[in-house]
């Protein structure tokens, strides 16, 4: 099994656990994040540890109703 296949397998397992008892909207946004992170992994930009952290943070923020856009930097305006 290649590293890419392991990465995708691990993501699938992680998401099956993270999306239990979440709204369809949150699940959809997490799946969109998965697609984006798979693309970055193919470009050799991210590793699994970064990806797990990204999913856990995204789920927490989305469930709290905080708009989470993985393409925007999280910067507090002064």
C-alpha positions in Angstrom: 0.0 0.0 0.0 1.4 3.4 -1.0 1.8 6.3 1.4 -1.0 8.1 -0.5 -3.3 5.2 -0.1 -2.5 5.0 3.6 -3.2 8.7 3.9 -6.5 8.4 2.2 -7.4 5.3 4.3 -6.5 7.1 7.5 -8.6 10.1 6.5 -11.6 8.0 5.8 -11.3 6.3 9.1 -10.8 9.6 10.9 -13.9 11.2 9.2 -16.1 8.2 10.0 -15.4 8.9 13.6 -15.4 12.7 13.5 -18.7 13.0 11.7 -20.8 10.9 14.1 -23.7 12.9 15.4 -22.9 16.1 13.4 -25.3 18.0 11.3 -25.4 17.4 7.5 -24.0 20.9 7.0 -21.0 20.3 9.2 -20.4 16.9 7.6 -20.5 18.5 4.2 -18.0 21.2 5.1 -15.7 18.6 6.6 -15.9 16.5 3.4 -15.0 19.6 1.4 -12.0 20.1 3.7 -11.0 16.4 3.1 -11.0 17.0 -0.7 -8.8 20.0 -0.3 -6.4 18.3 2.1 -6.1 15.3 -0.2 -5.2 17.7 -3.0 -2.5 19.2 -0.8 -1.2 15.8 0.2 -0.8 14.9 -3.5 1.3 18.1 -3.9 3.3 16.9 -0.9 2.3 20.0 1.1 0.7 18.4 4.2 1.2 15.3 6.3 -1.2 13.3 8.4 -0.5 15.0 11.7 -1.4 18.4 10.2 -4.5 17.0 8.6 -5.8 15.4 11.8 -5.3 18.7 13.7 -7.1 20.6 10.9 -10.1 18.2 11.0 -10.4 18.3 14.8 -10.2 22.1 14.9 -12.6 22.5 12.0 -15.2 20.2 13.6 -15.0 22.1 16.9 -15.4 25.5 15.2 -18.2 24.4 12.9 -20.2 22.9 15.7 -19.9 26.1 17.6 -21.4 28.0 14.6 -18.1 29.7 13.8 -17.7 30.2 10.1 -14.6 28.2 9.2 -13.0 28.7 5.8 -9.8 26.6 5.4 -8.6 28.9 2.6 -8.6 32.0 4.8 -5.9 32.8 7.4 -7.3 33.1 10.9 -6.3 36.6 11.9 -7.8 38.7 14.6 -8.3 42.2 13.3 -7.1 45.0 15.7 
